């Protein structure tokens, strides 16, 4: 169901109890995404918000669970304007009252007001005691509800850790929450030789292991312990029941201020903890946990960030360039009118921003893609071509080789007065674009209207914590997609630390980086942001393999010892 064509809300409200899974937003079900897109009110604890918020309707407004200064509820009365999605952070409730309890009261208040309420919980609602109580409250109040199951942490986390719970012989699997398990429960688990999946906390893993040994399990029984499962902060340790406490101590995770973090431990002879080295698909991604700086405009960074996430990285987008309209729009207006009146034989787009600028001008004049009828269209780069197709225009010419102005010129036909009735090309570009394409087209016999369609200006500096991370080595890698991104990032945030891996899209960008005192580690085999991301992933994979072959722990670049030498490697 499209979030823009919502059915009217039910008279008495409706509540969807939704499982948000163990942490990875990609584990949300299709039904969960649909429910979030149609919600009027979203109630979720702090750790769940980041998972579900991205699928909520636009115009999200965060409101506290307390009443406002006038003493009224944070939820407006039904029927007082367009419904706004309201995000409720259960962590910001009144001191002294359980967050879930206050969230439950808000659920009922919102539902009675006729709203669609989504109550999102970590994991699966069927395993959440508070969610069960809130369902009973809905029944008592006559409020209809539904349940959207989610991936339970006890199942999802072992899968991401590379620990299958059953083998071909059908191993018996038991699940237990160590925080509520009784002595009888431990005794039954100790007498079993099946797999035990224990939900516990990092500072209580040793005690849970001791309970199983006391109940009859052998101290040398294998187990794995996973913290922050299904996220890029995931970390897994392999040990035995008798050695896990010492293993965690040597890893310097106990004692720790964060010792109370929830973990999933898998215990069993046949549950394959010993096979984790071969089955650990998630933590062995080439850039697992790498914090990668993406200095581009937010629109341009989106697809690149998605690709980096597929390699296990954590992209951090920092706009270095802001796009603004030209100072004098008359030139652009004349050119767009010339498109309609038949002034041009060709129009060439060299960037997504150029497509966006022309499209906005079209919409201003009430035009659409039909205005391109009879005009040949050229595009540099896959993303530019995709932006044109989304506009309803299929490019006639895309470089067959290098995706650049030079590559476009290699395929551009010379002007032929017999076959080309018009000799003019419309070239909408940035104010700082190079003259390579203009000069090349003129050499081929074409007249060129080189029009400033948009201006690129330096963006505002990022927050202080981001600037400190850049200069202090908090990032594992930075991707430079043009010379201007190098100059602008250094100008607004400072020079990246020497432990940070520097990846550049091509020789010109690499030269600019070196002129700013940066050592280039990775260079794309061709000028494409996606090839650049692939090259960085290859670099990470080789780095990981080298550490494993040397018997060293796999670390991120930002975890290097101060003063450690960096080996230059270009691809």
C-alpha positions as CSV (number, residue, x, y, z in Angstrom):
1,X,0.0,0.0,0.0
2,X,1.5,3.4,-1.0
3,X,2.1,5.7,1.9
4,X,0.7,8.6,-0.2
5,X,-2.7,7.0,-0.6
6,X,-3.7,6.0,2.9
7,X,-7.1,4.7,3.8
8,X,-9.0,6.6,6.4
9,X,-8.0,5.7,10.0
10,X,-10.2,3.3,11.9
11,X,-12.7,4.9,14.2
12,X,-11.3,3.3,17.4
13,X,-7.6,3.2,16.3
14,X,-5.5,0.2,15.5
15,X,-2.2,-1.1,17.0
16,X,0.5,-3.1,15.1
17,X,2.9,-4.8,17.4
18,X,6.0,-5.1,15.2
19,X,9.2,-7.0,15.5
20,X,12.2,-4.9,14.5
21,X,14.6,-7.8,14.5
22,X,18.0,-8.0,16.2
23,X,19.5,-4.8,14.8
24,X,20.1,-5.1,11.0
25,X,17.4,-2.8,9.3
26,X,17.5,-5.2,6.3
27,X,15.9,-7.9,8.4
28,X,12.5,-6.1,8.6
29,X,9.8,-7.9,6.8
30,X,7.8,-6.4,3.9
31,X,4.7,-6.3,6.1
32,X,6.7,-4.4,8.7
33,X,7.8,-1.8,6.1
34,X,4.2,-1.4,4.9
35,X,2.9,-0.9,8.5
36,X,5.6,1.7,9.2
37,X,4.8,3.6,6.0
38,X,1.1,3.9,7.1
39,X,1.6,4.7,10.8
40,X,0.3,7.8,12.4
41,X,2.2,7.1,15.7
42,X,5.4,5.1,16.2
43,X,6.3,4.0,19.7
44,X,9.7,2.4,20.1
45,X,12.6,2.3,22.5
46,X,15.8,4.1,21.8
47,X,17.7,1.2,20.3
48,X,14.9,0.3,17.9
49,X,14.3,3.8,16.5
50,X,17.2,3.8,14.1
51,X,16.0,0.5,12.6
52,X,12.4,1.5,12.0
53,X,12.5,5.3,11.5
54,X,13.9,5.2,8.0
55,X,10.7,3.4,6.8
56,X,8.4,5.8,8.4
57,X,6.5,8.5,6.4
58,X,8.2,11.8,5.6
59,X,7.7,14.6,8.0
60,X,8.7,12.7,11.1
61,X,8.3,14.7,14.3
62,X,9.9,13.4,17.5
63,X,7.9,14.1,20.6
64,X,8.7,13.2,24.3
65,X,6.3,11.0,26.2
66,X,5.9,13.6,28.9
67,X,3.2,16.2,28.6
68,X,4.1,19.6,27.3
69,X,4.6,22.8,29.4
70,X,0.9,23.5,29.2
71,X,0.1,20.1,30.7
72,X,-1.5,18.7,27.5
73,X,-0.6,15.5,25.8
74,X,2.1,15.5,23.1
75,X,-0.4,13.9,20.8
76,X,-2.7,16.4,19.1
77,X,-6.5,15.8,19.0
78,X,-7.7,13.7,16.0
79,X,-9.0,15.5,13.1
80,X,-7.0,18.7,13.6
81,X,-5.1,18.7,10.3
82,X,-3.0,16.3,8.3
83,X,-1.8,13.4,10.4
84,X,1.9,13.6,11.3
85,X,4.0,10.6,12.2
86,X,5.2,11.0,15.7
87,X,8.2,9.2,16.9
88,X,8.3,8.4,20.6
89,X,11.6,7.6,22.2
90,X,10.9,5.4,25.1
91,X,14.3,6.2,26.6
92,X,13.2,9.8,27.3
93,X,10.4,9.0,29.7
94,X,9.8,10.4,33.2
95,X,12.6,9.3,35.6
96,X,11.5,6.5,37.9
97,X,8.9,5.0,35.5
98,X,9.8,2.1,33.2
99,X,10.1,3.3,29.6
100,X,8.0,0.4,28.3
101,X,5.2,1.1,30.7
102,X,5.0,4.8,29.7
103,X,5.2,3.7,26.0
104,X,2.2,1.4,26.7
105,X,0.2,4.2,28.1
106,X,1.0,6.3,25.0
107,X,0.0,3.4,22.7
108,X,-3.5,3.2,24.4
109,X,-3.9,7.0,24.3
110,X,-3.1,7.2,20.6
111,X,-5.2,4.2,19.7
112,X,-8.2,5.6,21.5
113,X,-7.8,8.8,19.4
114,X,-8.4,6.8,16.2
115,X,-4.8,6.6,15.1
116,X,-2.8,3.9,13.5
117,X,-0.1,3.0,16.0
118,X,3.0,0.9,15.5
119,X,4.6,-0.5,18.6
120,X,8.0,-1.6,17.6
121,X,10.0,-3.9,19.8
122,X,13.5,-5.5,19.4
123,X,13.5,-9.0,18.0
124,X,10.0,-10.5,17.9
125,X,6.9,-9.3,19.8
126,X,6.0,-12.9,20.8
127,X,9.2,-13.0,23.0
128,X,8.6,-9.6,24.6
129,X,6.8,-9.8,27.9
130,X,5.8,-6.1,27.9
131,X,4.4,-6.4,24.4
132,X,2.2,-9.3,25.6
133,X,0.9,-7.1,28.4
134,X,0.1,-4.3,26.0
135,X,-1.8,-6.7,23.7
136,X,-3.9,-7.7,26.7
137,X,-4.6,-4.0,27.4
138,X,-5.8,-3.6,23.8
139,X,-8.1,-6.5,24.3
140,X,-9.5,-5.1,27.5
141,X,-10.1,-1.7,25.9
142,X,-11.6,-3.1,22.7
143,X,-8.8,-1.8,20.5
144,X,-8.1,-4.0,17.5
145,X,-4.5,-5.0,17.0
146,X,-2.3,-7.2,14.8
147,X,1.2,-8.8,15.3
148,X,4.0,-8.6,12.7
149,X,6.6,-11.1,13.6
150,X,10.3,-10.2,13.5
151,X,13.6,-12.1,13.5
152,X,14.3,-13.1,17.0
153,X,17.9,-12.3,18.3
154,X,18.3,-15.9,19.4
155,X,17.9,-17.1,15.8
156,X,19.2,-14.1,13.8
157,X,22.5,-13.5,15.7
158,X,23.9,-17.0,15.4
159,X,23.1,-16.9,11.7
160,X,25.1,-13.7,11.3
161,X,27.9,-15.1,13.5
162,X,28.2,-18.2,11.2
163,X,27.0,-20.6,13.8
164,X,24.3,-23.0,12.5
165,X,22.1,-24.3,15.3
166,X,21.5,-27.7,13.8
167,X,23.5,-30.3,11.8
168,X,22.4,-32.9,9.4
169,X,21.4,-35.2,12.2
170,X,18.8,-32.8,13.6
171,X,20.5,-31.6,16.8
172,X,18.0,-30.7,19.5
173,X,18.0,-26.9,20.2
174,X,17.0,-25.3,23.5
175,X,16.6,-21.5,24.1
176,X,17.0,-19.9,27.5
177,X,17.2,-16.4,28.9
178,X,19.8,-16.6,31.6
179,X,18.4,-13.6,33.4
180,X,15.2,-15.5,34.3
181,X,16.2,-19.1,34.1
182,X,15.4,-21.3,37.2
183,X,17.6,-23.9,38.8
184,X,15.4,-26.6,37.3
185,X,15.9,-25.1,33.8
186,X,19.7,-25.2,34.2
187,X,19.5,-28.8,35.4
188,X,17.5,-29.8,32.3
189,X,19.9,-28.1,30.0
190,X,22.9,-29.7,31.7
191,X,21.4,-33.1,31.2
192,X,20.9,-32.5,27.4
193,X,23.5,-32.9,24.8
194,X,21.8,-30.6,22.3
195,X,22.5,-27.0,21.4
196,X,21.7,-24.4,23.9
197,X,21.2,-20.7,22.8
198,X,21.6,-18.5,25.8
199,X,20.4,-14.9,25.9
200,X,22.5,-13.1,28.6
201,X,24.7,-10.1,29.2
202,X,28.4,-9.7,28.5
203,X,29.2,-9.5,32.2
204,X,27.1,-12.6,33.0
205,X,28.4,-15.0,30.3
206,X,30.9,-16.6,32.7
207,X,28.2,-17.2,35.3
208,X,25.9,-18.8,32.7
209,X,28.7,-21.0,31.5
210,X,29.4,-22.0,35.2
211,X,25.7,-22.9,35.6
212,X,25.9,-25.3,32.6
213,X,29.1,-26.9,33.9
214,X,27.6,-27.3,37.4
215,X,24.5,-28.9,35.8
216,X,26.6,-31.5,34.0
217,X,28.0,-30.1,30.8
218,X,31.6,-30.8,30.1
219,X,34.0,-27.8,30.6
220,X,35.5,-28.4,27.1
221,X,32.1,-28.0,25.4
222,X,32.5,-25.4,22.6
223,X,30.6,-22.1,22.6
224,X,30.5,-18.8,20.8
225,X,29.6,-15.4,22.3
226,X,28.3,-12.6,20.0
227,X,27.7,-9.0,21.0
228,X,26.0,-6.4,18.9
229,X,24.8,-9.2,16.6
230,X,23.6,-8.4,13.0
231,X,25.2,-4.9,13.1
232,X,28.5,-3.7,11.8
233,X,29.6,-3.5,15.5
234,X,29.2,-7.3,15.8
235,X,32.0,-9.2,17.5
236,X,32.2,-12.9,18.2
237,X,34.5,-14.9,20.5
238,X,35.0,-18.7,20.3
239,X,35.9,-20.6,23.4
240,X,34.7,-23.4,25.7
241,X,32.5,-23.3,28.8
242,X,35.6,-23.6,30.9
243,X,37.6,-20.9,29.2
244,X,35.1,-18.2,28.1
245,X,35.7,-16.0,31.2
246,X,39.4,-16.0,30.6
247,X,38.9,-15.4,26.8
248,X,36.8,-12.4,27.4
249,X,39.3,-11.1,30.0
250,X,42.2,-11.4,27.6
251,X,40.1,-9.6,25.0
252,X,39.7,-6.8,27.5
253,X,35.9,-6.8,27.4
254,X,35.5,-7.6,31.1
255,X,35.2,-5.8,33.4
256,X,33.8,-3.0,31.3
257,X,31.4,-0.2,31.7
258,X,29.5,-1.8,28.8
259,X,29.6,-5.2,30.4
260,X,25.8,-5.2,30.6
261,X,25.3,-5.3,26.9
262,X,23.0,-8.2,25.7
263,X,24.8,-11.1,24.0
264,X,23.8,-14.4,22.4
265,X,25.9,-17.5,23.4
266,X,25.6,-20.7,21.5
267,X,26.7,-23.9,23.4
268,X,27.0,-27.4,22.0
269,X,29.2,-30.1,20.5
270,X,27.3,-30.3,17.2
271,X,26.1,-26.7,16.8
272,X,29.3,-26.1,14.8
273,X,31.0,-23.3,16.8
274,X,34.2,-25.0,15.6
275,X,33.1,-24.4,11.9
276,X,32.8,-20.6,12.5
277,X,36.1,-19.9,10.7
278,X,34.6,-21.2,7.5
279,X,31.0,-20.0,8.0
280,X,31.6,-16.5,9.4
281,X,30.2,-14.7,6.3
282,X,29.2,-11.4,8.0
283,X,32.3,-10.5,10.0
284,X,34.6,-11.6,7.2
285,X,33.2,-9.0,4.7
286,X,36.2,-7.1,3.2
287,X,35.5,-3.8,5.1
288,X,33.6,-5.1,8.1
289,X,33.2,-2.4,10.6
290,X,35.2,0.2,8.7
291,X,34.1,3.7,9.2
292,X,34.3,5.3,5.7
293,X,34.0,9.0,5.0
294,X,32.0,9.8,1.9
295,X,32.6,13.5,1.0
296,X,29.9,14.2,-1.6
297,X,26.6,15.9,-1.8
298,X,23.9,13.9,0.0
299,X,22.0,13.0,-3.1
300,X,25.2,11.7,-4.8
301,X,26.4,9.8,-1.7
302,X,23.2,7.6,-1.3
303,X,24.0,4.9,-3.8
304,X,27.7,4.8,-2.9
305,X,26.9,4.4,0.7
306,X,24.5,1.5,0.0
307,X,27.4,-0.2,-1.9
308,X,29.8,0.4,1.0
309,X,27.3,-1.2,3.4
310,X,27.2,-4.3,1.3
311,X,30.9,-4.7,2.0
312,X,30.3,-4.3,5.7
313,X,31.4,-0.7,6.0
314,X,29.8,2.1,8.0
315,X,29.5,5.1,5.6
316,X,29.6,8.6,7.0
317,X,28.4,11.2,4.6
318,X,30.0,14.6,4.8
319,X,28.8,17.0,2.1
320,X,31.8,19.0,0.8
321,X,29.9,20.7,-2.1
322,X,26.6,22.5,-2.1
323,X,24.8,22.9,-5.4
324,X,23.1,26.3,-6.0
325,X,21.3,27.9,-9.0
326,X,23.3,30.1,-11.3
327,X,23.6,33.8,-10.3
328,X,22.1,34.9,-13.6
329,X,19.4,32.4,-14.8
330,X,18.7,34.2,-18.1
331,X,21.2,32.1,-20.0
332,X,19.7,28.9,-18.8
333,X,16.2,30.1,-19.5
334,X,17.1,31.0,-23.2
335,X,18.8,27.6,-23.7
336,X,15.8,25.7,-22.4
337,X,13.5,27.7,-24.6
338,X,15.9,26.9,-27.5
339,X,15.3,23.2,-26.9
340,X,11.6,23.6,-27.6
341,X,12.1,25.9,-30.6
342,X,14.6,23.5,-32.3
343,X,17.8,25.4,-31.8
344,X,19.8,22.3,-30.9
345,X,20.8,19.0,-32.5
346,X,22.3,17.6,-29.3
347,X,22.2,18.1,-25.5
348,X,25.0,16.7,-23.5
349,X,24.7,15.9,-19.7
350,X,27.9,15.4,-17.8
351,X,26.5,15.0,-14.3
352,X,23.4,14.1,-12.4
353,X,23.3,17.7,-11.2
354,X,23.0,18.9,-14.8
355,X,20.0,16.6,-15.3
356,X,18.4,17.9,-12.1
357,X,19.0,21.5,-13.1
358,X,17.4,21.1,-16.6
359,X,14.5,19.0,-15.1
360,X,13.7,21.7,-12.5
361,X,13.7,24.4,-15.3
362,X,11.4,22.2,-17.4
363,X,9.0,21.8,-14.4
364,X,9.1,25.6,-13.9
365,X,7.9,26.1,-17.5
366,X,5.3,23.2,-17.3
367,X,7.4,21.0,-19.7
368,X,8.2,17.3,-19.5
369,X,10.4,14.8,-21.3
370,X,8.4,15.2,-24.5
371,X,10.3,18.5,-25.1
372,X,13.3,16.3,-26.0
373,X,11.6,15.0,-29.1
374,X,13.9,15.2,-32.1
375,X,16.9,16.1,-30.0
376,X,19.8,13.7,-29.5
377,X,20.9,13.2,-25.9
378,X,24.3,12.3,-24.6
379,X,25.3,11.3,-21.0
380,X,28.5,10.8,-19.2
381,X,28.4,8.0,-16.5
382,X,25.9,5.4,-15.5
383,X,24.3,7.6,-12.8
384,X,23.7,10.4,-15.2
385,X,22.1,8.0,-17.6
386,X,19.9,6.6,-14.9
387,X,18.8,10.1,-13.9
388,X,17.8,10.8,-17.5
389,X,15.9,7.5,-17.7
390,X,14.1,8.4,-14.5
391,X,13.1,11.7,-16.2
392,X,11.7,9.7,-19.1
393,X,14.6,10.2,-21.5
394,X,16.8,7.4,-22.9
395,X,20.3,8.7,-23.8
396,X,21.3,8.2,-27.5
397,X,25.0,8.3,-26.6
398,X,26.9,7.1,-23.6
399,X,30.7,6.7,-23.8
400,X,31.6,3.1,-24.7
401,X,34.9,3.4,-22.8
402,X,36.1,5.9,-20.2
403,X,33.1,7.7,-18.5
404,X,34.5,11.2,-18.9
405,X,34.5,14.2,-21.2
406,X,37.4,12.6,-23.1
407,X,35.5,9.3,-23.4
408,X,32.4,11.1,-24.7
409,X,34.5,12.9,-27.4
410,X,36.0,9.5,-28.5
411,X,32.5,8.4,-29.5
412,X,31.0,11.8,-30.5
413,X,30.3,12.0,-34.3
414,X,31.8,14.9,-36.3
415,X,29.4,17.5,-37.6
416,X,28.1,16.5,-41.1
417,X,26.1,19.2,-42.9
418,X,24.4,16.6,-45.0
419,X,23.1,14.4,-42.1
420,X,22.9,17.1,-39.3
421,X,20.4,19.8,-40.1
422,X,21.5,21.8,-37.0
423,X,25.1,22.3,-35.9
424,X,24.5,23.4,-32.3
425,X,25.0,21.6,-29.0
426,X,23.5,22.6,-25.6
427,X,25.9,21.8,-22.8
428,X,24.4,22.5,-19.3
429,X,27.3,22.3,-16.8
430,X,28.7,23.5,-13.5
431,X,30.3,26.9,-13.2
432,X,33.7,25.3,-12.5
433,X,33.7,22.7,-15.3
434,X,36.8,22.2,-17.5
435,X,36.9,23.2,-21.1
436,X,37.9,19.8,-22.5
437,X,34.5,18.9,-23.8
438,X,33.7,22.3,-25.3
439,X,37.1,22.4,-27.1
440,X,36.7,18.9,-28.4
441,X,33.2,19.5,-29.8
442,X,34.4,22.6,-31.6
443,X,37.2,20.6,-33.1
444,X,34.6,18.2,-34.4
445,X,32.8,21.1,-36.2
446,X,30.0,21.8,-33.7
447,X,28.8,25.1,-32.3
448,X,28.5,24.9,-28.5
449,X,26.2,26.8,-26.1
450,X,28.2,26.2,-22.9
451,X,25.6,27.2,-20.2
452,X,26.1,27.5,-16.5
453,X,23.2,25.3,-15.2
454,X,24.3,25.3,-11.5
455,X,27.0,26.5,-9.3
456,X,29.1,24.4,-6.9
457,X,30.1,26.1,-3.7
458,X,32.0,24.8,-0.6
459,X,29.7,23.3,1.9
460,X,29.5,24.3,5.6
461,X,32.0,22.6,8.0
462,X,30.8,19.3,9.5
463,X,30.2,19.1,13.3
464,X,33.2,19.4,15.6
465,X,33.2,15.6,16.5
466,X,33.4,14.8,12.8
467,X,36.3,17.2,12.2
468,X,38.2,15.7,15.1
469,X,37.6,12.1,13.8
470,X,39.0,13.1,10.4
471,X,42.1,14.7,11.8
472,X,42.5,12.2,14.7
473,X,42.3,8.9,12.7
474,X,38.7,8.1,13.6
475,X,37.9,7.1,10.0
476,X,39.3,3.9,8.4
477,X,39.1,5.3,4.9
478,X,38.0,8.3,2.8
479,X,36.8,8.2,-0.7
480,X,37.7,11.2,-3.0
481,X,35.6,11.3,-6.1
482,X,37.0,14.5,-7.6
483,X,39.8,17.0,-7.0
484,X,37.3,19.5,-5.6
485,X,36.2,17.0,-2.9
486,X,39.9,16.8,-1.8
487,X,40.3,20.6,-1.7
488,X,36.9,21.2,0.0
489,X,37.2,18.5,2.6
490,X,40.7,19.7,3.7
491,X,39.3,23.3,3.6
492,X,36.2,22.6,5.8
493,X,37.4,19.8,8.0
494,X,41.2,19.4,7.9
495,X,43.6,16.8,6.5
496,X,42.7,13.1,7.2
497,X,45.1,11.3,9.6
498,X,47.9,9.3,8.1
499,X,46.4,6.0,9.3
500,X,43.3,6.6,7.1
501,X,43.2,4.8,3.8
502,X,43.0,7.3,1.0
503,X,41.0,6.1,-2.1
504,X,40.8,8.3,-5.3
505,X,38.7,8.0,-8.4
506,X,41.5,8.7,-10.8
507,X,44.9,10.1,-11.5
508,X,43.9,13.8,-11.4
509,X,42.2,13.4,-8.0
510,X,45.2,11.4,-6.7
511,X,47.5,14.1,-7.8
512,X,45.5,16.7,-5.9
513,X,45.4,14.5,-2.8
514,X,49.2,14.1,-2.9
515,X,49.6,17.9,-3.4
516,X,47.7,18.2,-0.1
517,X,50.2,15.8,1.7
518,X,48.0,12.7,1.5
519,X,49.3,9.3,0.6
520,X,47.1,7.5,-1.9
521,X,46.5,3.9,-1.2
522,X,43.8,3.0,-3.6
523,X,42.9,4.2,-7.1
524,X,39.9,3.1,-9.2
525,X,40.7,1.2,-12.4
526,X,38.3,3.5,-14.2
527,X,36.6,6.9,-13.2
528,X,33.5,5.5,-11.6
529,X,32.4,5.8,-8.0
530,X,31.2,2.2,-7.9
531,X,34.5,1.0,-9.3
532,X,36.2,3.1,-6.6
533,X,34.2,1.4,-3.9
534,X,35.0,-2.0,-5.5
535,X,38.7,-1.1,-5.4
536,X,38.6,-0.1,-1.8
537,X,36.8,-3.4,-1.0
538,X,39.5,-5.3,-2.8
539,X,42.1,-3.5,-0.8
540,X,40.3,-4.4,2.5
541,X,40.1,-8.1,1.4
542,X,43.8,-8.3,0.7
543,X,44.6,-6.6,3.9
544,X,42.4,-9.0,5.8
545,X,44.0,-12.0,4.0
546,X,47.5,-10.8,4.8
547,X,46.7,-10.5,8.5
548,X,45.2,-14.1,8.6
549,X,48.2,-15.6,6.7
550,X,50.6,-13.9,9.1
551,X,48.6,-15.2,12.1
552,X,47.8,-11.6,13.2
553,X,44.4,-10.4,14.4
554,X,42.3,-8.7,11.8
555,X,42.1,-5.0,12.7
556,X,40.7,-1.9,11.0
557,X,43.1,0.8,9.8
558,X,42.0,3.1,12.6
559,X,43.1,0.5,15.1
560,X,46.7,0.6,14.0
561,X,49.4,1.4,16.6
562,X,50.5,5.0,16.6
563,X,53.5,5.4,14.4
564,X,53.0,2.2,12.5
565,X,54.3,2.4,8.9
566,X,51.8,2.3,6.1
567,X,52.5,0.4,2.9
568,X,51.4,2.1,-0.2
569,X,49.2,0.0,-2.5
570,X,47.4,1.2,-5.6
571,X,45.1,-0.8,-7.8
